[in-house]
Amino acid sequence: MRCKLQCVTVLAVGITLGMSAKGDVIYNNLTPNNLMAIASRPGTPGVFEIESADDFLLGSPAIINSASLVGLLVSPTGAPLSVSDVTIEIYRVFPNDSNQGRTSGPPTFSTSQVPTRVNSPSDVALDDRDSAVAGQLTFSTSVLSATFTALNSVQPGGIHPFPLQTTGGNGAITGQEVQFNITFTTPFNLPADHYFFVPQIRLANGAQFYWLSASRPITGVGTTPFLPDLQAWTRDANLDPDWLRVGTDIVGGAPAPQAMRTAAAALTHRNHRDTRGNTHPFGRCKLKKYP
């Protein structure tokens, strides 16, 4: 769908962006931790859609041709784990691509379902790529840990509209920690702007994908820390077109957790060739976060 969700205990998403044919990294937070796991999957007949999102900033235009992310694969029945489909969506930040008229307006832009839309993803996606569609993306996976436990989670059925949105989360969950390496056969061609990155993974045999959290502020060898930094957001088909903050709205508390972001991801960006055949990098295209 062209409408998504987001999450976090203020979870941060890990994304790596790169430049040139070599895929130089321009943003990297591929350092997952065990604080939170957030469900994210495409909708299929009989299975409702869930979206988890975290933001990044492009200071200049970029052609994004690859991404990496880390998640938890959980099989409630113990059936073999198998990936059926990978979808990546790009959203702009509200109020872009959104119906402001259904909100309360400034300063909170609340709706009957959520306390605020400020700094959320937009109502609908700007663009997407799907492994089920020929020529859009390919992917590979590698197991990082056969058994990994996240201390808290937002599971299917765990997203509720206002005033019942604050549940504390759905508790610990254990599965297989897996890294996804994605190549966009049809790259994303994005102008300079503020965006959200939304991965959705469909698994076979009733299994579920969860996006793992990463450190906030961003730390670790090879990462690209920046300030300030936004929370992650989530939604399901029932909350659509609205979004909830995973940390502030769903986990809650006084104060609400602010120590993580949604998990590791990496994006690469290639150079642009002008009409005279000269190659120009689009610029540093670093992903940044805003509160």
N, C-alpha and C positions, 0 to 999 in steps of 0.2 A: 504494500500500500504506500501511498505518498503521505502518510501521517504517522508520526512516531512518538516514542516515549523516552524518558531519561531517568537516571538514578544517581545515588551516592550518599555516603555517610560523610559527606562531601567526598565522594570518590573522584579520583582523577583518572582520566583515560590516558593510556600510553600510546603515543603515535610517533612514528618516525617518518619524516619527510626527507626527500633527497633531491639533489640536482644533478643534471647531466646524465649521459648514457650509462655512466658507472653507478648511478643511483646514490649519489652522495646524500647522507642523512641530514635533514634540516630540522627534524623534531624527533625526539626519542624519549619515551618514558616506559620502556619495556622492562620494568622492574616490579613484577607483581608481588603482592603480599597476601596475607591470610585474613585480612580484616572483613572483607565483604565479597559476596558473589551475587551477581544480579542476572536474572533470567533475561534472555533476548532471543527471539525466534520469529520467523515469518509465520503468517497465518496460513493454515491449510484447512480443508474440509474437516469440521469437527474439532479443530484446534485453534484457539484464538491467538491473535498476534500479540507479541510483547516487544517493546523497543527500549534499549538502553543507550544513552548518548553522553558524550563529553565533548567539550569545545576545543577549537584551535583557531589560530589567526594566521592569515596569509597577508603579509605586508606588501606583496606584489603578486602578479598573476603566476599561476603554477599549473603545470601538467603533471598530475599525480599518477604514477604508473605501478606502484606497488605499496603494500601495507603488511604489517605483521601485528598479531595480537595474541594474548594469552587468556585462556579460559578454562573452566572446569566442566568436564563431561560426566554426567551423573546418570546411571542406569538404575532406576528403582527396582527392577526385576532381576538385575544381574545379567541381562542379555548382552551379547557382544555389542560393543560401541562401533557405530558406523555413521559417517557424515553424509547426509543426503543432499544438502544444498547450503551455499554460502551467499548471503546478500549483504552488500554494503550500501548504506544510504548516506547522503550528505544533506544536512539541513542548514539553513541560515538561522540567525537569532531573531526571536520575536522582537518587534512586530512585523518583520518581513514575512511575506507569504502567509499571512494570518488575518483572521477576521477580528479586528479590535472591537467591533461593535457588539460582540457577545460578551465582552469583559466589562468590569466596573470603570475602566479608564484609570488615569494616573491617580495616586502614585503606585498602586499595587497591581492593577490590571487583573484583579481576581475574577473568578467565575463561580457558578454554583457548585463546581466540582473541585476547585483548587484555590489555595489562599493567594497565589500570585502567579503571573506569567512573566514577570521581569527576569530577563536573562535566560529564559527557557528556549528550547528549540522552537521553531515556527510550527504552525498548524500542519503544514504539509512539506514533504521533502523537495529539495531543489533538484536532485538527481540521484540515480542509483545504478548499481551493477549487480547481476545475478548469475551465478554459475550455471543455473538451469537454462539460461539463454545463450545460444551459441555466439561466440565472439566477444563476450563481455568480461569474464574473468575466469582464471584458473587458480587452484589452490593446492597446497600440500600441508601435511601436518606432521608434527614430531612430539612424542611423549616426553614431557619434562619430569613428571613424577607419576608413578603408577597409583599412588594413594596420596591425596592432598585434602586437607580439611580447611575450609573457610569458617571463621568464627561466627559469622552472621550471613544472612542471605535475604534476597527478595525473590520469592518463588512464585510460580504461576498461581494466581488467586490471591497473591499478597499485596495487590495494589487496590486501594479503596478511595473513593471520592471523599472530599470534605463533607462533614466534620470528622470522619472516622479514618483519616489518612494515616495518623500516627499509630503504628502498631508495635514499634520497637524492632521490626524485622521478623523474619521467620526462623531465626536460629541457625545453628551450625549445620553445615552440609559437607559431605565427603564424596570425592570422585577422582577422576583422572585429570591431572594438569597437562594441558596440551597447548602447543604453540601453532598458530595458523600463519602460513606464509602465502600471501595473495599477490597475484600478478593481474593487473587490469589490462586485459587484451585491448579493450577500448578504454583509454585513460580518462580520468576526470580532468577537464580543462576549466579551471576555476579562476575568476578574477580575484583581485585583492579584496578580502572581506573577512568577517567573523563567521565561523561555521561550527557545526556539530558533526561528529563522526559516529555512525550508528551501525555496528555489526549485528547481523542476525544469522544464527546458525540453526539449521534443521537437522536433527539426528533421527536415525531409524530406531525401530523397536521400542518406541515410547520414552527414549532417553531425552535428557534436557541439557542444553548449553547454558552456562553462566559466565558472564564476563567478570574476571577477577579485578579487585582493586589494586592500586599502586600507591606509592608514597605521595603525600602532599604535605609540604612542598616536595617537588621532584628532586630526588637525590639518586646517586649511583654512578658508577663508571660508564661513560659514554652517553649519559643522559643530557638533555638540554633544558635545564631549569629556567623558569621565567616568573615574573611577578607583574601584576596580580594574576590569580588563577580562579576559574569558575568551578562550581559544583557540577556533578553529574546528575542527570535527570532520567526518569523512566516513565513509561505509560503502557497500558494494554489497550486492546480494542474497545473495552468498555469505557475507558477514560478519554479516549481520542475525541476531540483534537487537543485536549489539555495534557499537561505534564506535571509530575511531582518531583521535588528534589529528594534524592534518596536519603541524604543525611538529615537535613532540616525537617522535611515533611514526613518521611516514612519512619526513620529510626527515632528521631526526636530526642528529647531529653533536655536538661538544663545544665550547661549549654548542649546543643545538638552537636554530634561528632563532626569535626572538621578536619580530620587527620588523613583522609585518603581520597583518592580519585579512582575512576574506573580504569581498568587494567591496561597493561602494556600494549602499545600498538606502534607501528612505524609506517611512515609514508615516504615514498621517494618521488622526486620531481625532476623532469628532464629539461634540457636547454631548448630554446626556441630558435628556429632558423627563419630568417627574414626572406623577403622576396629576392634579395641579391645573393642569397646563399650564405650569408654571414650568420654565425652562431652567437647568440646572446643568452647568458643565464638570466632567468626572470628575476633574480635577486635572491636574497637569503631565505625568503618564504618561511620564516620560522613560525611554528605554531605557538600561540600564546594564549593565556587565559585571562578573563576579566571577571571580577566578582559580581 
